[in-house]
Amino acid sequence: MKELLRTTDPTIIAFATALLDGEGITTFAIDVHMSTLEGSIGILPRRLMVHPDDAIRAERVLRDNGIECTEE
């Protein structure tokens, strides 16, 4: 899996997931339940992962819709 983006804003994860699902790109959100450990204050980022074969196309879809991807 390749990290596509990292954010503390859950709405960006939801929007990005919807965009990529619409393009037929499977995503996997990780660290979504970390708020239990942090006390639900939103300081730990959530990450959105994609298969490496889909990464370039997924990055293009997100950037075309104003979402900046994680730089590696």
Biopython code that builds the backbone (N, CA, C, O; Angstrom):
import numpy as np
from Bio.PDB.StructureBuilder import StructureBuilder

atoms = [
    (1, "MET", "N", (0.846, -1.182, 0.000)),
    (1, "MET", "CA", (0.000, 0.000, 0.000)),
    (1, "MET", "C", (0.890, 1.245, 0.000)),
    (1, "MET", "O", (1.987, 1.238, 0.558)),
    (2, "LYS", "N", (0.413, 2.284, -0.618)),
    (2, "LYS", "CA", (1.127, 3.551, -0.666)),
    (2, "LYS", "C", (0.272, 4.620, -0.011)),
    (2, "LYS", "O", (-0.928, 4.720, -0.264)),
    (3, "GLU", "N", (0.907, 5.415, 0.832)),
    (3, "GLU", "CA", (0.190, 6.508, 1.484)),
    (3, "GLU", "C", (-0.106, 7.591, 0.467)),
    (3, "GLU", "O", (0.791, 8.086, -0.216)),
    (4, "LEU", "N", (-1.366, 7.949, 0.377)),
    (4, "LEU", "CA", (-1.804, 8.955, -0.577)),
    (4, "LEU", "C", (-1.932, 10.320, 0.087)),
    (4, "LEU", "O", (-1.513, 11.337, -0.466)),
    (5, "LEU", "N", (-2.517, 10.328, 1.280)),
    (5, "LEU", "CA", (-2.605, 11.584, 2.012)),
    (5, "LEU", "C", (-2.693, 11.315, 3.503)),
    (5, "LEU", "O", (-3.051, 10.223, 3.945)),
    (6, "ARG", "N", (-2.354, 12.349, 4.262)),
    (6, "ARG", "CA", (-2.360, 12.312, 5.730)),
    (6, "ARG", "C", (-2.957, 13.628, 6.205)),
    (6, "ARG", "O", (-2.497, 14.705, 5.825)),
    (7, "THR", "N", (-3.995, 13.529, 7.045)),
    (7, "THR", "CA", (-4.669, 14.734, 7.506)),
    (7, "THR", "C", (-5.362, 14.492, 8.838)),
    (7, "THR", "O", (-5.691, 13.357, 9.184)),
    (8, "THR", "N", (-5.577, 15.557, 9.571)),
    (8, "THR", "CA", (-6.361, 15.479, 10.798)),
    (8, "THR", "C", (-7.826, 15.830, 10.532)),
    (8, "THR", "O", (-8.646, 15.785, 11.448)),
    (9, "ASP", "N", (-8.158, 16.176, 9.301)),
    (9, "ASP", "CA", (-9.519, 16.556, 8.932)),
    (9, "ASP", "C", (-10.264, 15.349, 8.353)),
    (9, "ASP", "O", (-9.983, 14.935, 7.228)),
    (10, "PRO", "N", (-11.211, 14.780, 9.109)),
    (10, "PRO", "CA", (-11.912, 13.583, 8.617)),
    (10, "PRO", "C", (-12.767, 13.845, 7.381)),
    (10, "PRO", "O", (-13.077, 12.911, 6.642)),
    (11, "THR", "N", (-13.154, 15.098, 7.143)),
    (11, "THR", "CA", (-13.957, 15.389, 5.955)),
    (11, "THR", "C", (-13.138, 15.256, 4.676)),
    (11, "THR", "O", (-13.678, 14.899, 3.630)),
    (12, "ILE", "N", (-11.846, 15.539, 4.750)),
    (12, "ILE", "CA", (-10.986, 15.385, 3.573)),
    (12, "ILE", "C", (-10.838, 13.906, 3.230)),
    (12, "ILE", "O", (-10.862, 13.533, 2.057)),
    (13, "ILE", "N", (-10.685, 13.063, 4.253)),
    (13, "ILE", "CA", (-10.597, 11.617, 4.016)),
    (13, "ILE", "C", (-11.884, 11.121, 3.355)),
    (13, "ILE", "O", (-11.834, 10.349, 2.398)),
    (14, "ALA", "N", (-13.021, 11.559, 3.858)),
    (14, "ALA", "CA", (-14.308, 11.125, 3.298)),
    (14, "ALA", "C", (-14.471, 11.606, 1.854)),
    (14, "ALA", "O", (-14.914, 10.842, 0.996)),
    (15, "PHE", "N", (-14.118, 12.858, 1.581)),
    (15, "PHE", "CA", (-14.223, 13.419, 0.233)),
    (15, "PHE", "C", (-13.288, 12.687, -0.729)),
    (15, "PHE", "O", (-13.691, 12.316, -1.831)),
    (16, "ALA", "N", (-12.040, 12.482, -0.311)),
    (16, "ALA", "CA", (-11.066, 11.790, -1.156)),
    (16, "ALA", "C", (-11.509, 10.358, -1.437)),
    (16, "ALA", "O", (-11.375, 9.874, -2.561)),
    (17, "THR", "N", (-12.030, 9.687, -0.432)),
    (17, "THR", "CA", (-12.509, 8.318, -0.614)),
    (17, "THR", "C", (-13.652, 8.276, -1.618)),
    (17, "THR", "O", (-13.685, 7.399, -2.482)),
    (18, "ALA", "N", (-14.580, 9.205, -1.514)),
    (18, "ALA", "CA", (-15.709, 9.255, -2.452)),
    (18, "ALA", "C", (-15.235, 9.521, -3.878)),
    (18, "ALA", "O", (-15.712, 8.893, -4.823)),
    (19, "LEU", "N", (-14.299, 10.451, -4.028)),
    (19, "LEU", "CA", (-13.769, 10.748, -5.366)),
    (19, "LEU", "C", (-13.104, 9.525, -5.979)),
    (19, "LEU", "O", (-13.340, 9.195, -7.141)),
    (20, "LEU", "N", (-12.269, 8.855, -5.188)),
    (20, "LEU", "CA", (-11.529, 7.711, -5.704)),
    (20, "LEU", "C", (-12.441, 6.513, -5.948)),
    (20, "LEU", "O", (-12.244, 5.775, -6.913)),
    (21, "ASP", "N", (-13.431, 6.311, -5.089)),
    (21, "ASP", "CA", (-14.410, 5.243, -5.333)),
    (21, "ASP", "C", (-15.136, 5.477, -6.652)),
    (21, "ASP", "O", (-15.413, 4.533, -7.391)),
    (22, "GLY", "N", (-15.439, 6.730, -6.942)),
    (22, "GLY", "CA", (-16.102, 7.073, -8.192)),
    (22, "GLY", "C", (-15.259, 6.767, -9.416)),
    (22, "GLY", "O", (-15.785, 6.560, -10.509)),
    (23, "GLU", "N", (-13.945, 6.738, -9.226)),
    (23, "GLU", "CA", (-13.020, 6.424, -10.319)),
    (23, "GLU", "C", (-12.637, 4.942, -10.336)),
    (23, "GLU", "O", (-11.828, 4.512, -11.157)),
    (24, "GLY", "N", (-13.228, 4.166, -9.420)),
    (24, "GLY", "CA", (-12.925, 2.736, -9.369)),
    (24, "GLY", "C", (-11.607, 2.411, -8.688)),
    (24, "GLY", "O", (-11.054, 1.332, -8.902)),
    (25, "ILE", "N", (-11.096, 3.321, -7.876)),
    (25, "ILE", "CA", (-9.838, 3.116, -7.165)),
    (25, "ILE", "C", (-10.153, 2.740, -5.722)),
    (25, "ILE", "O", (-10.813, 3.491, -5.004)),
    (26, "THR", "N", (-9.678, 1.579, -5.308)),
    (26, "THR", "CA", (-9.922, 1.095, -3.955)),
    (26, "THR", "C", (-8.995, 1.800, -2.978)),
    (26, "THR", "O", (-7.795, 1.915, -3.227)),
    (27, "THR", "N", (-9.547, 2.271, -1.868)),
    (27, "THR", "CA", (-8.767, 2.952, -0.831)),
    (27, "THR", "C", (-8.902, 2.213, 0.485)),
    (27, "THR", "O", (-9.820, 1.419, 0.685)),
    (28, "PHE", "N", (-7.957, 2.495, 1.385)),
    (28, "PHE", "CA", (-8.002, 1.945, 2.726)),
    (28, "PHE", "C", (-7.564, 3.037, 3.691)),
    (28, "PHE", "O", (-6.427, 3.505, 3.635)),
    (29, "ALA", "N", (-8.463, 3.438, 4.568)),
    (29, "ALA", "CA", (-8.145, 4.471, 5.568)),
    (29, "ALA", "C", (-7.571, 3.788, 6.809)),
    (29, "ALA", "O", (-8.136, 2.818, 7.314)),
    (30, "ILE", "N", (-6.448, 4.306, 7.289)),
    (30, "ILE", "CA", (-5.868, 3.755, 8.511)),
    (30, "ILE", "C", (-5.743, 4.853, 9.556)),
    (30, "ILE", "O", (-5.787, 6.042, 9.239)),
    (31, "ASP", "N", (-5.592, 4.441, 10.780)),
    (31, "ASP", "CA", (-5.505, 5.328, 11.948)),
    (31, "ASP", "C", (-6.825, 6.030, 12.241)),
    (31, "ASP", "O", (-6.836, 7.047, 12.934)),
    (32, "VAL", "N", (-7.938, 5.509, 11.728)),
    (32, "VAL", "CA", (-9.223, 6.177, 11.933)),
    (32, "VAL", "C", (-9.751, 6.023, 13.352)),
    (32, "VAL", "O", (-10.580, 6.822, 13.786)),
    (33, "HIS", "N", (-9.294, 5.025, 14.076)),
    (33, "HIS", "CA", (-9.773, 4.816, 15.443)),
    (33, "HIS", "C", (-8.763, 5.288, 16.492)),
    (33, "HIS", "O", (-8.893, 4.966, 17.673)),
    (34, "MET", "N", (-7.778, 6.039, 16.064)),
    (34, "MET", "CA", (-6.777, 6.556, 17.002)),
    (34, "MET", "C", (-7.364, 7.604, 17.936)),
    (34, "MET", "O", (-6.777, 7.901, 18.977)),
    (35, "SER", "N", (-8.523, 8.171, 17.578)),
    (35, "SER", "CA", (-9.132, 9.178, 18.439)),
    (35, "SER", "C", (-9.490, 8.595, 19.805)),
    (35, "SER", "O", (-9.590, 9.332, 20.786)),
    (36, "THR", "N", (-9.681, 7.291, 19.874)),
    (36, "THR", "CA", (-9.942, 6.645, 21.156)),
    (36, "THR", "C", (-8.748, 6.809, 22.078)),
    (36, "THR", "O", (-8.907, 7.025, 23.279)),
    (37, "LEU", "N", (-7.561, 6.707, 21.520)),
    (37, "LEU", "CA", (-6.344, 6.827, 22.315)),
    (37, "LEU", "C", (-6.000, 8.275, 22.645)),
    (37, "LEU", "O", (-5.426, 8.557, 23.697)),
    (38, "GLU", "N", (-6.348, 9.180, 21.756)),
    (38, "GLU", "CA", (-5.979, 10.585, 21.954)),
    (38, "GLU", "C", (-7.035, 11.372, 22.708)),
    (38, "GLU", "O", (-6.810, 12.536, 23.039)),
    (39, "GLY", "N", (-8.172, 10.772, 22.986)),
    (39, "GLY", "CA", (-9.231, 11.473, 23.697)),
    (39, "GLY", "C", (-10.138, 12.277, 22.796)),
    (39, "GLY", "O", (-10.794, 13.211, 23.258)),
    (40, "SER", "N", (-10.191, 11.937, 21.514)),
    (40, "SER", "CA", (-11.067, 12.576, 20.519)),
    (40, "SER", "C", (-10.807, 14.063, 20.309)),
    (40, "SER", "O", (-11.737, 14.824, 20.043)),
    (41, "ILE", "N", (-9.552, 14.481, 20.426)),
    (41, "ILE", "CA", (-9.246, 15.899, 20.203)),
    (41, "ILE", "C", (-8.709, 16.174, 18.803)),
    (41, "ILE", "O", (-8.492, 17.330, 18.439)),
    (42, "GLY", "N", (-8.493, 15.125, 18.017)),
    (42, "GLY", "CA", (-8.138, 15.306, 16.608)),
    (42, "GLY", "C", (-6.712, 15.722, 16.315)),
    (42, "GLY", "O", (-6.473, 16.421, 15.330)),
    (43, "ILE", "N", (-5.752, 15.316, 17.139)),
    (43, "ILE", "CA", (-4.374, 15.721, 16.875)),
    (43, "ILE", "C", (-3.580, 14.685, 16.092)),
    (43, "ILE", "O", (-2.549, 15.011, 15.503)),
    (44, "LEU", "N", (-4.049, 13.437, 16.078)),
    (44, "LEU", "CA", (-3.335, 12.401, 15.335)),
    (44, "LEU", "C", (-3.911, 12.307, 13.927)),
    (44, "LEU", "O", (-5.123, 12.165, 13.762)),
    (45, "PRO", "N", (-3.057, 12.384, 12.915)),
    (45, "PRO", "CA", (-3.556, 12.355, 11.533)),
    (45, "PRO", "C", (-4.055, 10.977, 11.120)),
    (45, "PRO", "O", (-3.592, 9.949, 11.614)),
    (46, "ARG", "N", (-4.992, 10.988, 10.221)),
    (46, "ARG", "CA", (-5.481, 9.777, 9.579)),
    (46, "ARG", "C", (-4.811, 9.678, 8.223)),
    (46, "ARG", "O", (-4.455, 10.693, 7.625)),
    (47, "ARG", "N", (-4.638, 8.452, 7.735)),
    (47, "ARG", "CA", (-3.968, 8.254, 6.451)),
    (47, "ARG", "C", (-4.869, 7.496, 5.499)),
    (47, "ARG", "O", (-5.644, 6.630, 5.905)),
    (48, "LEU", "N", (-4.755, 7.838, 4.227)),
    (48, "LEU", "CA", (-5.494, 7.158, 3.174)),
    (48, "LEU", "C", (-4.487, 6.454, 2.275)),
    (48, "LEU", "O", (-3.566, 7.076, 1.744)),
    (49, "MET", "N", (-4.675, 5.156, 2.115)),
    (49, "MET", "CA", (-3.743, 4.333, 1.362)),
    (49, "MET", "C", (-4.405, 3.816, 0.088)),
    (49, "MET", "O", (-5.622, 3.639, 0.030)),
    (50, "VAL", "N", (-3.574, 3.576, -0.939)),
    (50, "VAL", "CA", (-4.038, 2.963, -2.188)),
    (50, "VAL", "C", (-3.007, 1.929, -2.627)),
    (50, "VAL", "O", (-1.872, 1.929, -2.151)),
    (51, "HIS", "N", (-3.406, 1.066, -3.522)),
    (51, "HIS", "CA", (-2.478, 0.091, -4.096)),
    (51, "HIS", "C", (-1.446, 0.867, -4.915)),
    (51, "HIS", "O", (-1.801, 1.840, -5.581)),
    (52, "PRO", "N", (-0.177, 0.457, -4.879)),
    (52, "PRO", "CA", (0.864, 1.189, -5.632)),
    (52, "PRO", "C", (0.563, 1.344, -7.121)),
    (52, "PRO", "O", (0.952, 2.341, -7.729)),
    (53, "ASP", "N", (-0.120, 0.374, -7.711)),
    (53, "ASP", "CA", (-0.452, 0.466, -9.138)),
    (53, "ASP", "C", (-1.457, 1.583, -9.431)),
    (53, "ASP", "O", (-1.526, 2.072, -10.559)),
    (54, "ASP", "N", (-2.235, 1.987, -8.425)),
    (54, "ASP", "CA", (-3.248, 3.027, -8.594)),
    (54, "ASP", "C", (-2.781, 4.400, -8.117)),
    (54, "ASP", "O", (-3.504, 5.384, -8.270)),
    (55, "ALA", "N", (-1.588, 4.475, -7.545)),
    (55, "ALA", "CA", (-1.140, 5.691, -6.864)),
    (55, "ALA", "C", (-1.074, 6.914, -7.789)),
    (55, "ALA", "O", (-1.562, 7.981, -7.415)),
    (56, "ILE", "N", (-0.502, 6.790, -8.951)),
    (56, "ILE", "CA", (-0.341, 7.942, -9.844)),
    (56, "ILE", "C", (-1.704, 8.465, -10.297)),
    (56, "ILE", "O", (-1.942, 9.673, -10.296)),
    (57, "ARG", "N", (-2.582, 7.567, -10.678)),
    (57, "ARG", "CA", (-3.927, 7.977, -11.112)),
    (57, "ARG", "C", (-4.704, 8.585, -9.946)),
    (57, "ARG", "O", (-5.424, 9.567, -10.128)),
    (58, "ALA", "N", (-4.564, 8.008, -8.746)),
    (58, "ALA", "CA", (-5.263, 8.526, -7.568)),
    (58, "ALA", "C", (-4.771, 9.925, -7.207)),
    (58, "ALA", "O", (-5.572, 10.802, -6.882)),
    (59, "GLU", "N", (-3.464, 10.135, -7.262)),
    (59, "GLU", "CA", (-2.907, 11.461, -6.978)),
    (59, "GLU", "C", (-3.441, 12.490, -7.966)),
    (59, "GLU", "O", (-3.762, 13.613, -7.579)),
    (60, "ARG", "N", (-3.535, 12.122, -9.219)),
    (60, "ARG", "CA", (-4.048, 13.039, -10.240)),
    (60, "ARG", "C", (-5.509, 13.408, -9.956)),
    (60, "ARG", "O", (-5.890, 14.573, -10.068)),
    (61, "VAL", "N", (-6.320, 12.418, -9.590)),
    (61, "VAL", "CA", (-7.732, 12.669, -9.283)),
    (61, "VAL", "C", (-7.847, 13.643, -8.113)),
    (61, "VAL", "O", (-8.624, 14.595, -8.171)),
    (62, "LEU", "N", (-7.080, 13.407, -7.056)),
    (62, "LEU", "CA", (-7.163, 14.278, -5.880)),
    (62, "LEU", "C", (-6.675, 15.690, -6.191)),
    (62, "LEU", "O", (-7.319, 16.664, -5.801)),
    (63, "ARG", "N", (-5.557, 15.812, -6.879)),
    (63, "ARG", "CA", (-5.029, 17.145, -7.204)),
    (63, "ARG", "C", (-5.981, 17.916, -8.119)),
    (63, "ARG", "O", (-6.124, 19.132, -7.989)),
    (64, "ASP", "N", (-6.628, 17.208, -9.041)),
    (64, "ASP", "CA", (-7.607, 17.865, -9.919)),
    (64, "ASP", "C", (-8.800, 18.402, -9.144)),
    (64, "ASP", "O", (-9.512, 19.286, -9.619)),
    (65, "ASN", "N", (-9.015, 17.861, -7.943)),
    (65, "ASN", "CA", (-10.124, 18.299, -7.098)),
    (65, "ASN", "C", (-9.665, 19.107, -5.896)),
    (65, "ASN", "O", (-10.420, 19.264, -4.937)),
    (66, "GLY", "N", (-8.443, 19.623, -5.928)),
    (66, "GLY", "CA", (-7.951, 20.534, -4.911)),
    (66, "GLY", "C", (-7.460, 19.910, -3.624)),
    (66, "GLY", "O", (-7.357, 20.597, -2.608)),
    (67, "ILE", "N", (-7.153, 18.619, -3.642)),
    (67, "ILE", "CA", (-6.637, 17.950, -2.452)),
    (67, "ILE", "C", (-5.160, 17.656, -2.680)),
    (67, "ILE", "O", (-4.799, 16.954, -3.625)),
    (68, "GLU", "N", (-4.310, 18.192, -1.816)),
    (68, "GLU", "CA", (-2.873, 17.948, -1.933)),
    (68, "GLU", "C", (-2.512, 16.601, -1.321)),
    (68, "GLU", "O", (-2.951, 16.279, -0.217)),
    (69, "CYS", "N", (-1.726, 15.827, -2.026)),
    (69, "CYS", "CA", (-1.309, 14.502, -1.558)),
    (69, "CYS", "C", (-0.049, 14.615, -0.704)),
    (69, "CYS", "O", (0.653, 15.625, -0.731)),
    (70, "THR", "N", (0.218, 13.557, 0.048)),
    (70, "THR", "CA", (1.419, 13.466, 0.846)),
    (70, "THR", "C", (2.626, 13.356, -0.081)),
    (70, "THR", "O", (2.633, 12.541, -1.003)),
    (71, "GLU", "N", (3.627, 14.162, 0.161)),
    (71, "GLU", "CA", (4.852, 14.103, -0.634)),
    (71, "GLU", "C", (5.827, 13.129, 0.017)),
    (71, "GLU", "O", (5.987, 13.124, 1.237)),
    (72, "GLU", "N", (6.472, 12.310, -0.798)),
    (72, "GLU", "CA", (7.468, 11.372, -0.272)),
    (72, "GLU", "C", (8.798, 11.635, -0.915)),
    (72, "GLU", "O", (9.777, 10.954, -0.610)),
]
sb = StructureBuilder()
sb.init_structure("model")
sb.init_model(0)
sb.init_chain("A")
sb.init_seg("    ")
for serial, (resi, resn, name, xyz) in enumerate(atoms, 1):
    if name == "N":
        sb.init_residue(resn, " ", resi, " ")
    sb.init_atom(name, np.array(xyz, "f"), 0.0, 1.0, " ", f" {name:<3s}", serial, name[0])
structure = sb.get_structure()
